[in-house]
Amino acid sequence: MEGTSDFTNNDVKRLRKNIYDARKKVLPANPKNIAEVHETLNNLNTNTKQGEPFLLINDEEKHIIIFTCESNMGFLCEIDDLYMDGTFKYAARFFMQMFTIHGIKNGHYIPLVFCLLPDKNMNTYINTFKFIVDKCSSIHLRLLPKSVNIDFEKSILNSVNAIWPQTKIIGCRFYLTQAWYRQLQKLGLSTKYQNQSSEIGIWIRHTFGLLFLEPTEVTEYFVEDLMSNRPINKRVEKYSDYLLKNYIDKNSI
């Protein structure tokens, strides 16, 4: 490209500064705390290109912020199956997670609701779902999904049950295996798990076979096959107790 040899690092810095200055003229300053986040949103035009308000909830007491529009809520209430997911790595500053609700149309996952949440507590999820249900009701819509696909997280499972007791909950195997692997890392067993010749590693990998059993077969396999052959190891014992308490016991999730 002609003239690029004359383009220096100083030029890049000046260009970056000009872009930053131009952006500052049209956008508000970055908030310094969560109170300023709420204040900024209250003063910001968040309408969609179709002119619909996109800021559904900006609760300054519970620190719950929900983005969606009336068109999205209409589609949300028409479909039978919802997909919910939370991401923590890319959550906005001052919030723990961005929680999204998706639907499927023509074979594609469509994000419909975006929530900024301060934590992953059950009350926060319940309040979030209540906000959405109530807003749907206010425009004469009924949000009553037949099924919800979610992570195997106890607080969100219990929250869905509390708001939609008749809704079928479908857990995601991918997220479940992530949860189990995080527990292995916490207990210092991830290296054993990856060791193909380790007795402990072989046993741990067998526990992941629970995911492919019928629900009626899980308890029997866990007790008679896994527990009877469990290696003698304190960390393995803690891992099996974790599985029993959270996924096998009748009072678990």
C-alpha positions as CSV (number, residue, x, y, z in Angstrom):
1,M,0.0,0.0,0.0
2,E,1.5,3.3,-1.1
3,G,2.7,5.6,1.7
4,T,2.5,3.0,4.4
5,S,6.3,3.2,5.0
6,D,5.8,6.7,6.3
7,F,3.2,5.6,8.8
8,T,4.9,5.6,12.2
9,N,4.0,4.4,15.7
10,N,3.4,8.0,16.7
11,D,0.8,8.2,13.9
12,V,-0.9,5.1,15.3
13,K,-1.0,6.6,18.8
14,R,-2.4,9.9,17.5
15,L,-5.0,8.0,15.5
16,R,-6.0,6.0,18.6
17,K,-6.3,9.1,20.7
18,N,-8.5,10.9,18.1
19,I,-10.8,7.9,18.0
20,Y,-10.9,7.8,21.8
21,D,-11.7,11.5,22.0
22,A,-14.4,11.3,19.3
23,R,-16.0,8.4,21.2
24,K,-15.9,10.4,24.5
25,K,-18.0,13.2,22.8
26,V,-20.9,10.9,22.0
27,L,-20.7,8.4,24.9
28,P,-21.0,9.0,28.7
29,A,-17.9,8.5,30.8
30,N,-17.3,5.0,32.1
31,P,-19.1,4.5,35.5
32,K,-16.9,4.3,38.6
33,N,-19.3,2.2,40.6
34,I,-22.5,0.3,40.3
35,A,-24.6,3.2,41.3
36,E,-23.2,5.2,38.4
37,V,-24.1,2.2,36.1
38,H,-27.8,2.5,37.0
39,E,-27.7,6.3,36.7
40,T,-26.1,6.2,33.3
41,L,-28.7,3.7,32.0
42,N,-31.5,5.9,33.3
43,N,-30.2,8.8,31.2
44,L,-29.2,6.8,28.1
45,N,-31.2,6.2,25.0
46,T,-31.5,2.4,24.8
47,N,-34.1,2.1,22.1
48,T,-33.7,-0.4,19.3
49,K,-33.5,0.5,15.7
50,Q,-37.2,-0.2,15.5
51,G,-37.8,2.4,18.3
52,E,-38.6,-0.1,21.0
53,P,-37.3,0.4,24.5
54,F,-34.6,-2.2,25.2
55,L,-33.9,-1.5,28.9
56,L,-36.6,-3.6,30.6
57,I,-35.4,-3.5,34.2
58,N,-32.9,-1.3,36.0
59,D,-33.3,-2.2,39.6
60,E,-31.0,-0.1,41.8
61,E,-31.8,-2.0,45.0
62,K,-31.3,-5.5,43.8
63,H,-28.7,-4.5,41.2
64,I,-30.5,-6.4,38.4
65,I,-30.4,-5.1,34.9
66,I,-32.4,-6.7,32.1
67,F,-32.3,-5.9,28.4
68,T,-35.0,-7.0,26.0
69,C,-37.8,-5.5,24.0
70,E,-41.5,-6.1,23.4
71,S,-40.9,-8.0,20.2
72,N,-38.5,-10.3,21.9
73,M,-40.9,-10.9,24.8
74,G,-43.6,-11.8,22.3
75,F,-41.4,-14.5,20.7
76,L,-40.3,-15.6,24.1
77,C,-43.8,-16.4,25.1
78,E,-44.6,-18.1,21.8
79,I,-41.9,-20.8,22.0
80,D,-42.1,-23.9,24.1
81,D,-38.4,-24.4,24.9
82,L,-36.0,-21.9,26.5
83,Y,-32.3,-22.1,26.8
84,M,-30.5,-20.3,29.6
85,D,-26.9,-19.6,30.2
86,G,-24.6,-17.5,32.3
87,T,-21.1,-16.3,31.5
88,F,-18.8,-15.0,34.2
89,K,-15.6,-14.4,32.2
90,Y,-17.1,-11.6,30.1
91,A,-19.5,-10.1,32.6
92,A,-19.7,-6.3,32.7
93,R,-17.7,-4.5,35.3
94,F,-19.4,-4.4,38.8
95,F,-21.5,-7.5,37.9
96,M,-20.7,-11.2,38.5
97,Q,-22.3,-12.5,35.3
98,M,-24.3,-11.9,32.2
99,F,-27.2,-14.2,32.1
100,T,-29.0,-14.8,28.8
101,I,-32.2,-16.5,27.7
102,H,-32.4,-17.9,24.1
103,G,-35.0,-19.4,21.9
104,I,-34.7,-21.4,18.7
105,K,-36.1,-20.2,15.3
106,N,-35.5,-22.0,12.0
107,G,-32.7,-24.0,13.6
108,H,-30.9,-21.1,15.0
109,Y,-30.4,-20.0,18.6
110,I,-31.7,-16.5,19.1
111,P,-30.7,-14.5,22.2
112,L,-33.8,-12.8,23.5
113,V,-33.0,-11.5,27.0
114,F,-29.8,-10.2,28.5
115,C,-29.4,-9.9,32.2
116,L,-26.6,-8.3,34.3
117,L,-26.6,-10.0,37.7
118,P,-24.6,-9.2,40.8
119,D,-24.2,-12.9,41.9
120,K,-25.6,-16.4,41.3
121,N,-27.8,-16.7,44.3
122,M,-31.2,-18.3,44.2
123,N,-33.0,-15.1,45.2
124,T,-31.4,-13.2,42.4
125,Y,-32.5,-15.7,39.8
126,I,-36.0,-15.8,41.2
127,N,-36.2,-12.0,41.1
128,T,-34.9,-11.9,37.6
129,F,-37.5,-14.5,36.4
130,K,-40.3,-12.6,38.2
131,F,-39.3,-9.4,36.6
132,I,-39.5,-11.0,33.1
133,V,-42.8,-12.8,33.8
134,D,-44.4,-9.7,35.3
135,K,-43.3,-7.5,32.3
136,C,-44.8,-10.1,29.9
137,S,-48.0,-10.1,31.9
138,S,-48.2,-6.3,31.7
139,I,-48.4,-6.5,27.9
140,H,-50.9,-9.4,28.1
141,L,-48.4,-12.2,27.4
142,R,-47.9,-15.4,29.4
143,L,-44.5,-16.8,29.8
144,L,-44.9,-20.5,30.6
145,P,-42.3,-22.6,28.8
146,K,-42.7,-26.3,28.5
147,S,-39.0,-26.9,29.0
148,V,-35.9,-25.0,30.1
149,N,-32.4,-26.1,29.2
150,I,-29.9,-25.0,31.8
151,D,-26.7,-25.6,33.7
152,F,-26.7,-28.1,36.6
153,E,-26.4,-25.3,39.1
154,K,-28.6,-25.9,42.2
155,S,-29.6,-22.2,42.7
156,I,-30.8,-21.8,39.1
157,L,-32.5,-25.2,39.1
158,N,-34.4,-24.4,42.2
159,S,-35.3,-21.0,40.9
160,V,-36.8,-22.4,37.7
161,N,-38.8,-24.9,39.8
162,A,-40.1,-22.1,42.0
163,I,-41.3,-19.9,39.1
164,W,-42.4,-22.6,36.7
165,P,-43.1,-25.8,38.8
166,Q,-44.7,-27.6,35.8
167,T,-41.8,-26.9,33.4
168,K,-39.5,-29.7,32.5
169,I,-35.9,-29.0,33.3
170,I,-33.3,-30.3,30.9
171,G,-29.7,-30.2,32.1
172,C,-26.8,-29.7,29.8
173,R,-24.2,-32.5,29.8
174,F,-21.5,-30.1,28.7
175,Y,-21.9,-27.8,31.6
176,L,-22.3,-30.8,34.0
177,T,-18.9,-32.2,32.9
178,Q,-17.4,-28.8,33.4
179,A,-18.7,-28.7,36.9
180,W,-17.3,-32.1,37.7
181,Y,-14.0,-31.3,36.2
182,R,-13.8,-28.1,38.2
183,Q,-14.3,-30.2,41.3
184,L,-11.5,-32.5,40.3
185,Q,-9.3,-29.5,39.9
186,K,-10.3,-28.2,43.3
187,L,-9.4,-31.5,44.9
188,G,-6.1,-31.8,43.0
189,L,-7.3,-34.8,40.9
190,S,-7.2,-33.4,37.4
191,T,-3.7,-34.9,36.7
192,K,-4.9,-38.3,37.9
193,Y,-7.9,-37.9,35.6
194,Q,-5.7,-37.3,32.6
195,N,-3.4,-40.2,33.4
196,Q,-4.6,-43.1,31.2
197,S,-2.8,-45.8,33.3
198,S,-3.7,-44.4,36.7
199,E,-6.2,-46.6,38.7
200,I,-7.7,-43.4,40.2
201,G,-7.9,-41.8,36.7
202,I,-9.7,-44.8,35.3
203,W,-12.2,-44.8,38.1
204,I,-12.8,-41.1,37.7
205,R,-13.4,-41.5,34.0
206,H,-15.9,-44.2,34.8
207,T,-17.9,-41.7,36.9
208,F,-18.5,-39.6,33.7
209,G,-20.4,-42.6,32.3
210,L,-23.2,-41.7,34.7
211,L,-24.2,-39.1,32.2
212,F,-25.3,-41.7,29.6
213,L,-27.4,-43.8,31.9
214,E,-31.2,-43.8,32.3
215,P,-32.1,-41.9,35.5
216,T,-33.5,-45.1,37.0
217,E,-30.1,-46.8,36.5
218,V,-27.9,-44.1,38.0
219,T,-28.1,-44.9,41.7
220,E,-27.6,-48.6,41.2
221,Y,-24.5,-48.1,39.0
222,F,-23.1,-45.6,41.4
223,V,-23.5,-47.8,44.5
224,E,-22.8,-51.2,43.1
225,D,-20.2,-50.5,40.4
226,L,-18.5,-47.3,41.3
227,M,-18.5,-47.2,45.1
228,S,-17.6,-50.9,45.4
229,N,-14.5,-50.3,43.3
230,R,-13.5,-46.9,44.5
231,P,-9.7,-46.5,45.1
232,I,-8.7,-45.8,48.7
233,N,-7.8,-42.2,48.6
234,K,-9.1,-39.2,50.7
235,R,-9.4,-36.9,47.6
236,V,-11.3,-39.6,45.7
237,E,-13.6,-40.0,48.7
238,K,-14.3,-36.3,48.7
239,Y,-15.1,-36.4,45.0
240,S,-17.5,-39.3,45.4
241,D,-19.2,-37.6,48.3
242,Y,-19.6,-34.5,46.1
243,L,-21.3,-36.6,43.4
244,L,-23.5,-38.3,46.0
245,K,-24.6,-35.1,47.7
246,N,-25.2,-33.0,44.6
247,Y,-26.4,-35.5,42.0
248,I,-27.2,-39.0,43.3
249,D,-29.0,-38.6,46.6
250,K,-32.8,-38.3,46.4
251,N,-32.6,-34.8,47.9
252,S,-29.9,-33.6,45.5
253,I,-30.5,-31.4,42.4
